[in-house]
Amino acid sequence: MSDFLDLFLSVWNEGVFGIDLNNVLIGIVILFIFVFFRSLFSKIIINRIKSLVKKSKNKIDDEVLEAFDGPLRFFPIVIGVYISTQYIDLNITLESFADNLNRSLITIQIFWLIYKLIDPLSFLAHRLGDVLTNDLIDWGVRILKFLIFVIGAAAVLELWGIKVGPILAGLGLLSVAVALGAQDLFKNLISGILILLEKRFQNGDWIKVENIVEGVVEKIGFRSTLIRRFDSSPVMVPNFNFAENAVTNFSNMKSRRIYWTIGLEYRTTHDQLRIIRDQIEEYISSSGDFVKSSQQPLFVRLEKFSDSSIDILIYCFATTTIWGEWLKIKEELALKIKSIVEENNAGFAFPSQSIYVEKNT
């Protein structure tokens, strides 16, 4: 038993890789203290700062604190690992490993902070909606986050002696091969960027892509755009279609047109035609539901003599661009026209033919 105790003490003193296990345990205790401090730091200090920040009317400080929440909770662990490795008397090999570990944790801390800082910056960028669309800003944020992640990962790999250059060169050759087989993908990507830069349409716009689809834009993606048809079915449209086909954006209309032809019977007199025409034009001009003639064309004119009717052209614009309201205005106009025609003892014509039979004597 005495020999076993001597062997146990010898192993304890020599430890692992020549490190005294007392120092190892103390280093682990130090690390656990900082892990506990991290929890304490999170519950007391960070929560206290959050409560103070919420009292301010400015939202940017809320965004900044929310973005830094994760990196701030990670910071005590970085310090704990550094102090633990500095306390333990390491050999040359382990000292090099510990140095790389500390440098890696610090690098991760820095790039994590930069990565999270993009979110509050994008919050500010969204306020420039008149200059940049929200979708374009979201794309830029995703690309910037990806670049920061790649650069941070490359920096960590370089610390461990892994050369990033040959990897990037290999990826470059691979990307050329992929590009040759993914021309449609890049065509869609470029078209999507042009859509956002030129502001052809945005989320929520009602558009019609000639011979393809008509509906409301829900999401503009890298490769395709989601359009919800009016029967509620979703349609994914590849972005290159918006460059190769005519796109009508109904949401950008200033007003909605009404273009009718009213057919009256041939028995309608000259005076009746003139009165009906003038009363319809007066109603449209005096109603607040229609655009004034000084801003948009407004015509109520006798157009032509058709086969079975005398046609009056009605050409005007409703002030609203909302389809439901436009339908209501059209309905009121139709009822008013019918009332005017009936009040003047005239009638609407319908297609008819007259057959004349010649009587032989």
C-alpha positions in Angstrom: 0.0 0.0 0.0 2.9 2.3 0.8 4.4 1.7 -2.7 1.0 2.4 -4.3 0.8 5.7 -2.4 4.3 6.6 -3.5 3.4 5.8 -7.1 0.1 7.8 -6.9 2.0 10.9 -5.5 4.6 10.5 -8.2 2.0 10.5 -10.9 0.2 13.4 -9.2 3.3 15.5 -9.0 4.5 14.6 -12.6 0.9 15.1 -13.8 0.0 14.9 -17.5 2.7 15.9 -20.1 4.9 16.9 -17.2 2.3 19.3 -15.7 1.6 19.2 -12.0 -2.0 18.1 -11.5 -2.4 20.7 -8.7 -1.8 23.4 -11.3 -4.2 21.7 -13.7 -6.9 21.6 -11.1 -6.3 25.2 -10.1 -6.5 26.2 -13.8 -9.8 24.4 -14.2 -11.1 26.1 -11.0 -10.1 29.5 -12.4 -11.9 28.7 -15.7 -15.1 27.6 -13.8 -14.9 30.8 -11.7 -15.0 32.8 -14.9 -17.8 30.6 -16.3 -19.8 31.4 -13.1 -18.9 35.1 -13.5 -20.2 34.9 -17.0 -23.6 33.8 -15.7 -23.5 36.5 -13.0 -22.4 39.1 -15.6 -25.3 38.0 -17.8 -28.0 38.1 -15.1 -27.0 41.3 -13.3 -24.9 43.6 -15.4 -26.3 42.9 -18.9 -29.9 42.8 -17.8 -29.4 46.0 -15.8 -28.0 47.7 -18.9 -30.9 46.4 -21.0 -33.4 47.9 -18.5 -31.7 51.3 -18.7 -31.5 51.2 -22.5 -35.2 50.4 -22.9 -36.1 53.6 -21.1 -34.6 55.7 -24.0 -36.7 56.5 -27.0 -33.8 55.8 -29.4 -34.0 52.3 -30.9 -30.4 52.2 -32.2 -29.0 51.6 -28.7 -31.4 48.7 -28.2 -30.2 47.2 -31.5 -26.5 47.7 -30.5 -27.0 46.0 -27.1 -29.0 43.2 -28.6 -26.3 42.6 -31.2 -23.5 42.6 -28.6 -25.3 40.4 -26.1 -23.7 37.1 -27.3 -20.2 38.4 -27.7 -20.4 40.1 -24.2 -21.4 36.8 -22.6 -18.5 35.0 -24.4 -15.9 37.6 -23.2 -15.5 36.2 -19.6 -14.7 32.7 -21.1 -12.0 34.2 -23.2 -10.4 35.9 -20.2 -10.8 32.7 -18.1 -9.1 30.5 -20.7 -6.2 33.0 -21.0 -5.7 33.3 -17.2 -5.9 29.5 -16.8 -3.3 28.8 -19.5 -1.0 31.5 -18.1 -1.2 30.1 -14.6 -0.3 26.6 -15.6 3.4 26.0 -16.3 3.3 24.4 -19.7 6.0 22.8 -21.8 7.0 24.2 -25.2 4.5 22.1 -27.2 1.5 22.9 -25.0 2.5 26.5 -24.6 2.4 26.9 -28.4 -1.0 25.2 -28.4 -2.3 27.4 -25.6 -1.0 30.5 -27.4 -2.9 29.5 -30.6 -6.0 28.7 -28.5 -6.0 32.1 -26.9 -5.3 33.9 -30.2 -8.1 31.9 -31.8 -10.6 32.8 -29.0 -9.6 36.5 -29.2 -10.0 36.4 -33.0 -13.4 34.8 -32.7 -14.4 37.4 -30.2 -13.3 40.3 -32.5 -15.0 38.9 -35.6 -18.1 38.0 -33.7 -18.4 41.6 -32.5 -17.9 42.9 -36.1 -20.4 40.3 -37.4 -23.1 41.3 -34.9 -22.4 45.0 -35.4 -23.8 44.7 -38.9 -27.4 44.3 -37.6 -27.6 47.8 -36.0 -25.8 49.2 -39.0 -28.5 47.6 -41.3 -31.1 49.2 -39.0 -29.7 52.6 -39.9 -29.4 51.6 -43.5 -33.1 50.7 -43.7 -33.8 54.4 -43.0 -32.3 55.2 -46.4 -35.3 53.5 -48.1 -35.6 56.4 -50.6 -32.0 55.6 -51.8 -31.8 51.8 -51.3 -34.6 49.3 -51.3 -35.0 47.2 -48.2 -34.5 44.0 -50.2 -31.2 45.4 -51.6 -30.1 46.3 -48.0 -31.0 42.8 -46.8 -28.9 41.3 -49.6 -26.0 43.5 -48.8 -26.2 42.5 -45.1 -26.2 38.8 -46.0 -23.2 39.2 -48.3 -21.3 41.3 -45.8 -21.9 38.8 -43.0 -20.8 35.9 -45.2 -17.5 37.8 -46.0 -16.8 38.5 -42.3 -17.5 34.9 -41.5 -15.1 33.7 -44.2 -12.4 36.1 -43.2 -12.7 35.2 -39.6 -12.5 31.5 -40.3 -9.5 32.1 -42.5 -7.7 34.0 -39.8 -8.3 31.2 -37.2 -7.1 28.6 -39.7 -3.9 30.6 -40.4 -3.2 30.7 -36.6 -3.2 26.9 -36.6 -0.8 26.7 -39.6 -3.5 25.8 -42.1 -2.8 27.7 -45.3 -5.9 29.3 -46.8 -4.3 30.3 -50.1 -4.2 26.9 -51.7 -7.7 26.2 -50.5 -9.0 29.4 -52.1 -7.1 28.6 -55.3 -8.8 25.2 -55.4 -12.1 26.8 -54.8 -11.4 29.3 -57.6 -10.9 26.5 -60.1 -14.0 24.8 -58.8 -16.0 28.0 -59.1 -15.0 28.3 -62.7 -16.3 24.8 -63.4 -19.4 25.5 -61.4 -20.0 28.9 -63.2 -19.9 27.1 -66.6 -22.8 24.9 -65.5 -24.7 27.5 -63.5 -25.1 30.3 -66.1 -28.8 30.5 -65.3 -28.1 30.9 -61.6 -25.9 33.9 -62.3 -28.3 35.3 -64.8 -31.1 35.2 -62.2 -28.8 36.7 -59.6 -27.8 39.7 -61.8 -31.5 40.2 -62.8 -32.5 40.2 -59.1 -29.9 42.8 -58.3 -31.1 45.0 -61.2 -34.7 44.7 -60.0 -33.6 46.1 -56.6 -31.4 48.8 -58.0 -33.9 50.0 -60.6 -36.8 49.7 -58.1 -39.0 48.0 -60.7 -41.2 46.6 -57.9 -41.0 45.9 -54.2 -42.6 43.5 -51.7 -46.4 44.1 -51.6 -46.6 45.5 -55.2 -49.3 44.2 -57.6 -47.5 43.3 -60.8 -48.2 41.4 -64.1 -45.4 39.6 -65.9 -46.5 39.3 -69.5 -47.6 35.8 -70.4 -46.4 34.4 -67.1 -48.2 35.5 -63.9 -50.1 38.3 -62.2 -50.3 38.8 -58.5 -48.7 40.4 -55.4 -44.9 40.3 -54.8 -44.1 38.5 -51.5 -40.4 38.0 -51.5 -37.5 39.0 -53.9 -34.8 36.3 -53.6 -31.4 35.8 -55.1 -32.6 33.3 -57.7 -36.3 33.8 -58.0 -39.2 36.0 -56.8 -42.3 34.7 -55.0 -45.5 36.1 -56.4 -48.9 35.3 -54.8 -51.6 35.0 -57.4 -55.1 36.3 -56.6 -56.4 32.7 -56.1 -53.8 32.6 -53.2 -51.5 30.1 -54.9 -47.7 31.0 -54.8 -45.6 31.2 -58.0 -41.8 31.2 -58.0 -40.7 33.2 -61.0 -37.0 33.0 -62.0 -35.6 36.5 -62.0 -34.4 36.5 -65.6 -38.1 36.6 -66.7 -38.4 40.1 -65.4 -35.6 41.2 -67.8 -36.9 39.3 -70.8 -40.7 40.1 -70.4 -42.7 43.2 -70.0 -43.6 43.9 -66.4 -46.6 46.0 -65.4 -46.6 47.4 -61.9 -50.2 48.3 -61.1 -49.2 49.5 -57.6 -47.4 52.5 -59.2 -50.6 53.7 -60.9 -51.6 57.3 -60.0 -55.2 56.5 -60.9 -57.3 53.8 -62.5 -59.0 54.2 -65.9 -62.6 53.7 -66.9 -63.2 53.2 -70.6 -66.8 52.5 -71.6 -68.9 52.7 -74.7 -72.6 53.3 -74.1 -75.0 52.3 -76.9 -78.3 54.3 -77.2 -81.2 53.4 -79.4 -81.5 55.1 -82.8 -84.8 56.6 -81.9 -83.0 58.9 -79.4 -83.4 62.5 -80.6 -80.7 65.1 -81.2 -81.6 67.0 -78.0 -81.8 63.8 -75.9 -78.3 62.8 -77.0 -76.8 66.2 -76.1 -78.6 66.4 -72.7 -77.5 62.8 -71.8 -73.9 63.5 -72.8 -73.8 66.8 -70.9 -75.3 65.3 -67.7 -72.9 62.4 -67.7 -69.9 64.7 -68.1 -71.2 67.1 -65.4 -71.5 64.2 -62.9 -68.0 63.0 -63.6 -66.5 66.5 -63.4 -68.3 67.4 -60.2 -67.8 64.1 -58.3 -64.7 63.8 -56.1 -64.3 60.2 -57.2 -62.8 61.1 -60.5 -59.6 62.9 -61.6 -60.1 66.4 -62.9 -59.7 67.0 -66.6 -56.8 69.4 -65.9 -54.8 66.4 -64.6 -56.0 63.4 -66.7 -58.0 63.2 -69.9 -61.7 63.2 -69.4 -64.0 62.7 -72.4 -67.7 62.1 -72.8 -68.4 62.3 -76.6 -70.7 60.9 -79.2 -68.3 58.5 -80.9 -69.9 56.7 -83.8 -73.0 55.2 -85.4 -72.8 51.5 -84.9 -74.9 48.9 -86.7 -77.6 48.9 -84.0 -76.8 51.8 -81.7 -75.5 55.4 -81.3 -72.4 55.1 -79.2 -71.2 57.5 -76.6 -67.6 57.2 -75.4 -66.9 57.6 -71.7 -63.2 58.0 -70.9 -62.1 59.1 -67.4 -59.9 58.1 -64.4 -60.9 57.3 -60.9 -58.9 58.8 -58.1 -58.3 55.5 -56.3 -55.9 52.7 -57.3 -57.5 50.2 -55.0 -59.4 47.6 -57.0 -62.3 47.3 -54.6 -62.8 51.1 -54.3 -62.5 51.4 -58.1 -65.2 48.8 -58.6 -67.5 50.7 -56.3 -66.9 54.0 -58.2 -67.6 52.2 -61.5 -70.8 50.8 -60.0 -72.0 54.3 -58.9 -71.2 55.7 -62.4 -73.1 52.9 -64.1 -76.2 53.5 -61.9 -76.0 57.2 -62.6 -75.7 56.7 -66.3 -78.8 54.4 -66.3 -80.7 57.0 -64.2 -79.8 59.8 -66.6 -80.8 57.8 -69.7 -84.2 56.8 -68.1 -84.9 60.3 -66.9 -84.5 61.6 -70.5 -87.0 58.9 -71.8 -84.2 57.2 -73.8 -83.2 53.6 -73.9 -80.1 51.4 -74.3 -79.6 49.7 -77.5 -79.0 46.0 -77.9 -77.7 44.1 -81.0 -80.5 43.6 -83.5 -81.1 43.1 -87.2 -83.9 44.2 -89.4 -85.1 42.0 -92.3 -86.9 43.6 -95.2 -89.0 41.4 -97.4 -89.6 42.7 -100.8 -93.1 42.0 -102.0 -93.4 41.1 -105.7 -96.5 42.4 -107.5 
